[in-house]
Amino acid sequence: MSIKKDDPILITGGFGFIGNVLYNVLVAHDYEYVAQIGGKRQGIDLGEEANVGWLFDKYKPSVIIHLASKRGGIGANNKYPGGLMYENLNMGIRILEEARQYDYKKFIMMGDISCYPHACEAPFKEKDFWNGYPNISTGPYSVAKKTLLELSNAYAYQFGKTNVNLVSSEVYGPGMDFDARTSQFIPACLTKLRYSKENNIEEITLWGDPEVKRGFLYIDDCALAIMAAMENRNSSNLLNIGGNPFTLREIVEMSANLIGYEGNIVWEKQETLERGDRYLDVSKAEKELDFKINYDIEYGIQKTIEYMYETQYPPSMIAYENLPPSHLG
């Protein structure tokens, strides 16, 4: 079903990392009615049925893009697994069920690479999505996201809806989370390199396997891929969107060079809950959406570094266990 420029579009999580950039991309491509909907911090709890009903009555969306989620780092997932699972399921089910009662054109549900089975071999293919339990470090959160993707698929089949289900690589770029309690690999790496440079630390130690490969998707590419799926895809079958894989060593050395850290970097391998290589097979997206990466990794990291210096205070390294509790926002 074709999407027109004057079709109302509703983005949940619209003020979040991906949602805010997606809003700007859609407006820049002349979509006329795009509504950004936040969460509790904007006064709208998407876990409340009345709030969700009010949103649909107000905006009458032709397209719903569900990006709102509750998530955290490994520590938060270990401490609040039930809360994270419940809140994500609750929000997603309410949005899907409310949408079912409307004559919308397209519903887009987003998941991420953590949903893939822990034992999956890279590159992760869509056919392997249900071949095992996800990474145990984020298990309940990931199971909730997997369940919502399957529910979206089931609704599409039963009610004749046009739903699109996407799974992304690790998304990075300006606007991402630099909170030490919840941040992902790239912001954690950049923070440590910045701290080491500013404090004249001659050697730093990083934990993990430097030859492990990860797939990273620059935020603008992520938004463009979502828009391409909205415009061109009518199937509810899973579709991977992601970037090219790089080793952790390549990412760290590139980041150190861009920041100007000239000290020695030592790697210490250790047992972790993280799996090994983690990147997506995106051949289906390239074929079905004619989508290719527009921003290379060096450009993306440079822009993320600029964002870090513009918005983050100079870091002071405090042990994780000494940090105040995360708001999980």
N, C-alpha and C positions, 0 to 999 in steps of 0.2 A: 504494500500500500504506500503510495507516494506521500511524502511530507512536503507541505507547502510553507512558504516563508511566513504566512500569517497564522499558521497553526499554533495554538497556545502550548507551550512547553513548560513542564513543572520539573524542577531539579530538587530532590531532597538532598540534604547535606550540601546545599548550594553555596554556603559560605565556607566550606571546608577546603582542603588542599586541592583536590581534583575539581570539586564543584565550582569554585570561584573562577578557575581558569577556563573550564568548560563554558560557563556563562559568557565570559568575554569572547571566546572563540565563536560561539553561536551568534552573538550580537554583531561581531565583526563580519560574519557571513550573512548578514541582513535578515536574521530571524527576528521578527517584530515583537513577539510576546513571549519572553522568557522569564519565568518566575524563580527566583532563588529562595529556597526555604531552608532555614537553619534548624537547629535542634533546641534543646532546653536553654542554651545560652542566648538564643533569640526569642525565647518565650513560647516555643511551640514544642510540646512533647509528642513526638510521633508514635509513642506507645499508647496514647490515649485515643480511643475510637472517635470521640466527639471532635477532637482536633483534626484528625485525618478527614473525617466527613466534611468539616468546615472548609478545609483546603480545596477539596474537589468541587464543592459547591461554589466557592469563590472564583477559582481559576478555570474550571471546566477544561482540563488539559486534554489535548489530542495526543500528546507524547508525555510519558512519565519516565524520568531517568532516576532510578533509586540508588543514590550514592551514600545516604546517611548510614552511619554505623558507629558502634562503640568498639574501640579497640585499645590495645596497650602493648607494651613490650613483654618480654618473657616473664619478668617479675610480676607484672600485672596479671598476665594470664595464669600464672601459678597461684596467685592470691585470690583472684576473682573469677574463676572459670565459670561458675554458675551464673553470675550476674552478666558476664559478657555474652554467654550463650543465650540467656533468656532475653536480654534487651534487644539483641540483633534479630532473634526469631520474632519477638513481639512486634517490633517496628515493621519488619519485612512482610509478615503475614497480614497486618492491618492495611498496609499500603496496597498489597496485591489484591486483597479481598475488596477493598473500596474501589480499586480500579476496575475490578471484574464487573461491577455494576454500572460502569460508564461505557459509552460507545467510543472508546479511545482508538487511535490508529496504531500506536506502538508503545510497548512497555519495555524498558531496558533495565535488566538486573545485572549488577556488577559483583564479581568475586575476585579473588587474587590468588597468586601462585601458592600461598600457604594451604589452599584447599586440596592440592594434589597429594596423592598418597606418599607417605614417608619413604617407602621403598621404591618409588618410581624412578626409572632411569631417564636421565636428561638426554635429549630435549623432551619435555613432557608433552605428550600428544593427547588430544581431546578424548580419544578412545580409552585412555588409561585413567580417566578422572575418578571412577568408582572402583578401581582395583586395589583398594586398601584404605587403611586409616591414615589421616593426614599427620603431619609433623606433630609429635606429642607436646612440644613446647607451646603450641597454640591450638591444641586439639579441639576443645569445646567451641571456641570462636570459629575455627575453620569448618567444623561440622555444621554449625548454624548457617554459615554462608553457603555451603554445599547443599544443605536442605532447601534453602530459599531458591537456589538456582533450579533444583529439581521441581520444586513446587511451581515455579514460573513455567517450566516446561510442561508440567501436568495441566496447569490452567490453560495454557495455549492449546493443548490437545483437546481437553474436555469442552472448553467453551468457545473454541474457534477464534481465539485471540491471536494477535501478532505480537509475540514476545521475543526479545533478543537477549541472549545470555552470554556475557563476556567474562573472560578471566584474564587478568593483567599480570605482567611481570611486576617486579618491585618498582614503584613509581618514585621518581626523585625530581628535585628542581627547586626553584625559588618558591617559598611559601611552605616548605615541608617542616616537619616537627623536629626541633633541635633539643627537646627536653630529654635529658639523660635517662629518664625512667621509661621513655616510650620510643625514643628515636631508633631508626634503622641504621644499617651499616654505613652509608655514605655520610650522613650528618655526624655520626659518632666518630668516624675517621677524620673528618674535617676539623671537628672540635679539638681532637687530640693533637693534630698537626699544628693547628693555630696556637694552642697552649704551649706546645713544645718550642715553637719558634719564638713566641713572645717572652718566654722564660729562659731562653738560651739553653735548653736541654739538648745535650749532644747525642743522646741515644734513647730511643723509645722501643718498647716491647709490645708487639701485637700478638694476640692469641688466635690460633686457628691454622688452617692449611692454606698457605698463600697460593697454591695452584688450583684451588677450588674455583669453579666457574659460576658466575651469577649473571642473570639477565636483568638489565636495568632499562626502564622506559622513562624518557624525559617527559615532564608534565605536559608540555604543549603537544607532544606526539600522542600522549594518552588522550587528551581532549579531542584531537583531530580524528583519532581512531574511533572514539565514541560517536562523533558526528557522522563519520563515514558509515558506521553500522546503522545509525538512525536513518540515514538517507537511502542506504543500498541493501540492507539485509532484512529478510522476512522470515527467517527460520529461527526456531527456538533452540536448535541444537547448539551445544557449546562452541565458542569461538575464542581462541587464544589471541591476545594482542600483547606484543612485547618487543623488546630491543635485542640487540646482538649480545652474546655472552662475552664476558671478560673475566680473567682471573682476579682474585682479590689483590694479588701482588701488582697487577697492572693498574688497578684502580688506585691503590695506595701510592704507588710511585708517581702516577700522573697527578694525583692530588697534591703530593709533596712538592712536585715541581711547580705547580700553579700557585701554591701558597708561598713558595720560596723557602721551604724547610730543607736544610742541607745536612741534617744530622743522620746518624746511622739508624736503620730500621731493622730490628731483630724480630724474627717470627718464632713463636713457641707453639708447637702443636699440642692440643689437649682434647680430651674427650668432651664433647658438647652434645646438646640435644639437637643441634642443627644437622641437617643432612648434608651430603656432599654437593656435587654439581646441581644447580637449581636454575634452569632456564627453560623457556617454552619453545615448542615447535609452532611457528607462526605462518607456516606455508599456506594454511587454509585462508587466513586473513589476507595474505598477499594476493591470493587468487580470487577470492570472492569479493573483497572490498577494493582490490587494486591499491592496497595501502602499503606504503614504504616509509621507513624512518626518515624524518626530515632533519633531525638534529643529532650530530655525532656526540659521543660521550665526553670528549674534551670540552666542547662548547657547553654542554649541560653542566658539567662539574664547575667550569669557570663561572657560569651564571649563579650556581648554588653558592659558591664561595663569595661572590659579590653580595648576594642576599644575606649570608651569614654576617659579614662585616657591617652591613647596613642596619641590621635588625637585632643582632645578638650582642649582649655584653661580653667583654673579654672573659673567657672561661676560667674557672677555678676548679681544679679537680678534687671532687669530694666523693668519697666511697659511696656506692649505690645505697648501701644499707643505712647511711647517715642522711640521706635525702628525706625530705618530708613526703608524706603519702601523695601519690598522684591523684589528680582529680578525675582521671580517666575520661576527660572530655574530648 
